[in-house]
């Protein structure tokens, strides 16, 4: 875990010390970045669909082997733990729909690294109705051997206007 944390810190320092490539670029680079952004948004939708359908094989194909999710509670989970948690909730009778919205894409390192930020929503369908949990998310993707893979994901609580946490 220490190795992963060190890598994530170094990547974060590198990314945030650089200007995103989708700012003030020539038109040809801008078009390329728009295509990359569209591809990543589709990939994000595909990942959410894999989560919604409990497709563990597809989900594993979309992340690096050392992938880590930091939850809104500060827990670190690998892809196996995420899948197990989703399956457990499903077996308990909880139906969930995961999706993202208001996503912004920043592209770095000549189109080899991307950071997606936005709102991550989980709709829980229970006996008493639907409950929606919203959190802020940051996903880091890297293009490895020609494929975009999710390296790390972080979720944090959103504050409601009255100051209470929305979770």
Secondary structure, DSSP 4 states (H G I P E B T S, - for coil): -HHHHHHHHHHHHHHHHSPPTTSS--HHHHHHHHHHHHHHHHHHHHHHHHHHTT-HHHHHHTEEEEEEEE-TTS-EE-HHHHHHHHHHHHHTT-EEEEEEEEEEEEEETTTTEEEEEEEEEEEEEETTEEEEEEEEEEEEEEEETTEEEEEEEEEEEPBPTTS-B--
